[in-house]
Amino acid sequence: MKNFPGGWNALENMNPSLITTYISTVKATFGAPVNADVLWSNNYNTPTGGTWGASPITFNDEPTVVAVNGMHNGQELIYSQAMNSQTKMANLSSDVPSQLKGLVFLYNNPTSPRFLSKLSLNLGGLNYNSIQISVMENSVTNGNEHGEIQVFNFGTGPFTGVGTFEFLFSGYTGQVNLGIRLESTTNVSSIFELRCFLIQP
């Protein structure tokens, strides 16, 4: 008898993907800049109140590319300017269906750290004491053998309002869905799906 794919059964029971496969470093600036640490989270896949709340995150502006060494490398500075003028990285139009609001086209770094992707996001008016970023599908797994999921963690906050994330993506090319998990100071958990197509510069 033929065996068929497990679908959600397989997804829920798979080992979680490593976020460091896709992201090398990420910094958040909601007030003072915070460089995220990689750690193994035991709550990324578990909403504190038992159910997930609606994510408050919206785009404040279209993403941009920043040349890591633009001050000393004129060619890469020009490349970053050309990427910003030629690539529409997000569509913020009110005509876009809400399901596609988190769809972005961003640049990776296949050989060396050359380009940062800078995303301006609005967390809304509430305060959040935790931000974690991992692969979105990890949020429905049981975690690894210790029940943990690899995340980029930004410390204790508080985080609120408009700020930026600066991603240094690795050499991976293609689609990856990132999940930005917020934990409010009133223990409301939410995850924003950032659907990324990573393209080579």
CORLIN-V782561 format. One record per residue. N is the residue number from 1. RES is the residue in one letter. SS is DSSP state (a for helix, b for strand, c for the rest). PSI is psi in whole degrees, 0 to 359 (NA if undefined). Layout:
# CORLIN-V782561
((N,RES,SS,PSI) (N,RES,SS,PSI))
This chain:
# CORLIN-V782561
((1,M,c,137) (2,K,c,140) (3,N,c,139) (4,F,c,155) (5,P,c,150) (6,G,c,347) (7,G,c,234) (8,W,a,327) (9,N,a,316) (10,A,a,318) (11,L,a,313) (12,E,a,335) (13,N,a,6) (14,M,c,160) (15,N,c,136) (16,P,c,147) (17,S,c,148) (18,L,c,126) (19,I,a,335) (20,T,a,352) (21,T,a,332) (22,Y,c,327) (23,I,b,132) (24,S,b,312) (25,T,b,159) (26,V,b,138) (27,K,b,139) (28,A,b,139) (29,T,b,97) (30,F,c,75) (31,G,c,240) (32,A,c,139) (33,P,b,142) (34,V,b,120) (35,N,b,124) (36,A,c,147) (37,D,b,147) (38,V,b,127) (39,L,b,172) (40,W,b,114) (41,S,b,139) (42,N,c,9) (43,N,c,3) (44,Y,c,324) (45,N,c,13) (46,T,c,111) (47,P,c,135) (48,T,c,319) (49,G,c,4) (50,G,c,339) (51,T,c,153) (52,W,c,135) (53,G,c,168) (54,A,c,136) (55,S,c,135) (56,P,c,354) (57,I,c,133) (58,T,b,160) (59,F,b,133) (60,N,c,332) (61,D,c,166) (62,E,c,142) (63,P,c,155) (64,T,b,161) (65,V,b,137) (66,V,b,128) (67,A,b,124) (68,V,c,318) (69,N,c,34) (70,G,c,331) (71,M,c,331) (72,H,c,354) (73,N,c,95) (74,G,a,327) (75,Q,a,316) (76,E,a,328) (77,L,a,315) (78,I,a,319) (79,Y,a,314) (80,S,a,321) (81,Q,a,321) (82,A,a,320) (83,M,a,315) (84,N,a,327) (85,S,a,333) (86,Q,a,334) (87,T,c,120) (88,K,c,101) (89,M,c,336) (90,A,c,157) (91,N,c,106) (92,L,c,8) (93,S,c,145) (94,S,c,347) (95,D,c,346) (96,V,c,132) (97,P,c,145) (98,S,a,331) (99,Q,a,341) (100,L,a,7) (101,K,c,333) (102,G,c,13) (103,L,b,122) (104,V,b,152) (105,F,b,115) (106,L,b,165) (107,Y,b,138) (108,N,c,187) (109,N,c,84) (110,P,c,339) (111,T,c,312) (112,S,c,162) (113,P,c,101) (114,R,c,326) (115,F,b,131) (116,L,b,143) (117,S,b,119) (118,K,b,117) (119,L,b,126) (120,S,b,114) (121,L,b,153) (122,N,b,120) (123,L,c,359) (124,G,c,194) (125,G,c,352) (126,L,c,164) (127,N,c,141) (128,Y,b,133) (129,N,b,5) (130,S,b,134) (131,I,b,128) (132,Q,b,142) (133,I,b,130) (134,S,b,188) (135,V,b,132) (136,M,a,316) (137,E,a,341) (138,N,a,338) (139,S,a,346) (140,V,a,7) (141,T,c,172) (142,N,c,4) (143,G,c,185) (144,N,c,196) (145,E,c,345) (146,H,c,6) (147,G,c,25) (148,E,c,157) (149,I,b,135) (150,Q,b,130) (151,V,b,161) (152,F,b,124) (153,N,b,136) (154,F,c,15) (155,G,c,205) (156,T,c,358) (157,G,c,208) (158,P,c,152) (159,F,b,137) (160,T,c,164) (161,G,c,208) (162,V,b,134) (163,G,b,189) (164,T,b,150) (165,F,b,132) (166,E,b,111) (167,F,b,133) (168,L,b,100) (169,F,b,150) (170,S,c,202) (171,G,c,3) (172,Y,c,133) (173,T,c,132) (174,G,b,200) (175,Q,b,136) (176,V,b,137) (177,N,b,117) (178,L,b,146) (179,G,b,120) (180,I,b,105) (181,R,b,126) (182,L,b,143) (183,E,b,116) (184,S,b,164) (185,T,c,351) (186,T,c,19) (187,N,c,37) (188,V,c,123) (189,S,b,140) (190,S,b,158) (191,I,b,130) (192,F,b,128) (193,E,b,118) (194,L,b,104) (195,R,b,105) (196,C,b,134) (197,F,b,112) (198,L,b,124) (199,I,b,152) (200,Q,c,140) (201,P,c,NA))
